[in-house]
Amino acid sequence: MKKNYIVHQTEKVPVLNAGWESDEWKKADILEVSIFREQSSSHHPVTKFKMLYNEKGVYGLFKVEDQYVRAVATGYQESVC
């Protein structure tokens, strides 16, 4: 199955932690990941992404909704093991 995704150009580097619904990411189309490897488990959490680009680079933002993930680290580069 072939899918197309248009990566829109942005004037400035988007802030990656600005949030999924932030103004700078609103111009990016949303694509839901719906193709999985046959060898994977039956657990497929809802996964979406957005991408933008400019002359400095390509930028991506993922959003995963998974009932089994639990955040226990709250600091920058804090150990999760």
GUDOVO-403517 format. One record per residue (C-alpha): residue number from 1; x, y, z; chain. Coordinates in Angstrom, 3 decimals. Each point is the difference from the previous one (the first is absolute). Layout:
N
<r n="NUM" east="X" north="Y" up="Z" chain="A"/>
...
//
This chain:
81
<r n="1" east="0.000" north="0.000" up="0.000" chain="A"/>
<r n="2" east="1.528" north="3.309" up="-1.084" chain="A"/>
<r n="3" east="-0.684" north="3.154" up="1.993" chain="A"/>
<r n="4" east="1.013" north="3.561" up="-0.708" chain="A"/>
<r n="5" east="0.812" north="2.625" up="2.586" chain="A"/>
<r n="6" east="0.715" north="3.643" up="-0.839" chain="A"/>
<r n="7" east="2.648" north="1.619" up="2.199" chain="A"/>
<r n="8" east="-0.764" north="3.712" up="0.158" chain="A"/>
<r n="9" east="2.647" north="2.694" up="0.111" chain="A"/>
<r n="10" east="0.367" north="2.193" up="3.056" chain="A"/>
<r n="11" east="1.737" north="3.367" up="0.249" chain="A"/>
<r n="12" east="1.638" north="-0.630" up="3.357" chain="A"/>
<r n="13" east="1.228" north="-3.005" up="1.930" chain="A"/>
<r n="14" east="-3.035" north="-1.342" up="1.918" chain="A"/>
<r n="15" east="0.298" north="-0.477" up="3.735" chain="A"/>
<r n="16" east="-0.201" north="-3.758" up="0.519" chain="A"/>
<r n="17" east="-1.488" north="0.252" up="3.494" chain="A"/>
<r n="18" east="-2.522" north="2.704" up="-0.925" chain="A"/>
<r n="19" east="-2.799" north="-2.565" up="-0.003" chain="A"/>
<r n="20" east="-1.989" north="-1.953" up="-2.549" chain="A"/>
<r n="21" east="-2.637" north="2.732" up="-0.405" chain="A"/>
<r n="22" east="2.395" north="2.985" up="0.048" chain="A"/>
<r n="23" east="-0.241" north="2.632" up="-2.739" chain="A"/>
<r n="24" east="3.327" north="-0.926" up="-1.566" chain="A"/>
<r n="25" east="-1.069" north="-3.632" up="-0.496" chain="A"/>
<r n="26" east="-3.556" north="0.737" up="-1.212" chain="A"/>
<r n="27" east="1.137" north="0.303" up="-3.635" chain="A"/>
<r n="28" east="1.385" north="-3.568" up="0.077" chain="A"/>
<r n="29" east="-2.264" north="-2.779" up="-1.253" chain="A"/>
<r n="30" east="-0.667" north="-2.913" up="2.365" chain="A"/>
<r n="31" east="0.673" north="-3.573" up="-1.055" chain="A"/>
<r n="32" east="-1.022" north="-2.989" up="2.091" chain="A"/>
<r n="33" east="2.345" north="-2.984" up="-0.058" chain="A"/>
<r n="34" east="-2.148" north="-2.896" up="-1.181" chain="A"/>
<r n="35" east="2.456" north="-2.421" up="-1.591" chain="A"/>
<r n="36" east="1.873" north="-2.363" up="2.301" chain="A"/>
<r n="37" east="2.556" north="-2.751" up="-0.432" chain="A"/>
<r n="38" east="-1.492" north="-3.487" up="-0.169" chain="A"/>
<r n="39" east="2.418" north="-1.081" up="2.740" chain="A"/>
<r n="40" east="-1.323" north="2.594" up="2.454" chain="A"/>
<r n="41" east="-2.394" north="-0.746" up="2.819" chain="A"/>
<r n="42" east="-3.712" north="0.716" up="-0.199" chain="A"/>
<r n="43" east="0.506" north="3.075" up="2.215" chain="A"/>
<r n="44" east="-0.097" north="3.044" up="-2.289" chain="A"/>
<r n="45" east="-0.530" north="3.242" up="1.937" chain="A"/>
<r n="46" east="-1.389" north="2.979" up="-1.895" chain="A"/>
<r n="47" east="3.069" north="1.722" up="-1.460" chain="A"/>
<r n="48" east="-0.110" north="3.234" up="-1.977" chain="A"/>
<r n="49" east="2.675" north="2.302" up="-1.341" chain="A"/>
<r n="50" east="0.525" north="3.411" up="-1.573" chain="A"/>
<r n="51" east="2.957" north="1.238" up="-2.046" chain="A"/>
<r n="52" east="1.256" north="3.403" up="-1.167" chain="A"/>
<r n="53" east="3.143" north="1.135" up="-1.803" chain="A"/>
<r n="54" east="2.036" north="3.083" up="-0.837" chain="A"/>
<r n="55" east="3.467" north="0.758" up="-1.361" chain="A"/>
<r n="56" east="1.534" north="-1.021" up="3.354" chain="A"/>
<r n="57" east="-1.566" north="-3.451" up="0.373" chain="A"/>
<r n="58" east="-2.937" north="-2.380" up="0.239" chain="A"/>
<r n="59" east="-2.035" north="-0.074" up="3.232" chain="A"/>
<r n="60" east="-2.316" north="-2.665" up="1.348" chain="A"/>
<r n="61" east="-2.420" north="-0.304" up="2.871" chain="A"/>
<r n="62" east="-1.565" north="-3.282" up="1.151" chain="A"/>
<r n="63" east="-3.047" north="-0.564" up="2.184" chain="A"/>
<r n="64" east="-0.633" north="-3.452" up="1.486" chain="A"/>
<r n="65" east="-3.090" north="-0.932" up="2.012" chain="A"/>
<r n="66" east="0.787" north="-3.175" up="1.915" chain="A"/>
<r n="67" east="-1.809" north="-1.224" up="3.094" chain="A"/>
<r n="68" east="3.035" north="-2.024" up="1.108" chain="A"/>
<r n="69" east="2.564" north="2.819" up="0.060" chain="A"/>
<r n="70" east="0.635" north="1.711" up="3.300" chain="A"/>
<r n="71" east="2.336" north="2.985" up="0.456" chain="A"/>
<r n="72" east="2.088" north="-0.265" up="3.158" chain="A"/>
<r n="73" east="2.896" north="2.316" up="-0.884" chain="A"/>
<r n="74" east="-0.705" north="3.710" up="0.067" chain="A"/>
<r n="75" east="3.455" north="1.552" up="-0.402" chain="A"/>
<r n="76" east="2.005" north="0.666" up="-3.154" chain="A"/>
<r n="77" east="2.087" north="-3.062" up="-0.975" chain="A"/>
<r n="78" east="-1.080" north="-1.742" up="3.205" chain="A"/>
<r n="79" east="0.526" north="-3.760" up="0.137" chain="A"/>
<r n="80" east="-3.051" north="-2.125" up="-0.848" chain="A"/>
<r n="81" east="1.529" north="-3.367" up="0.927" chain="A"/>
//
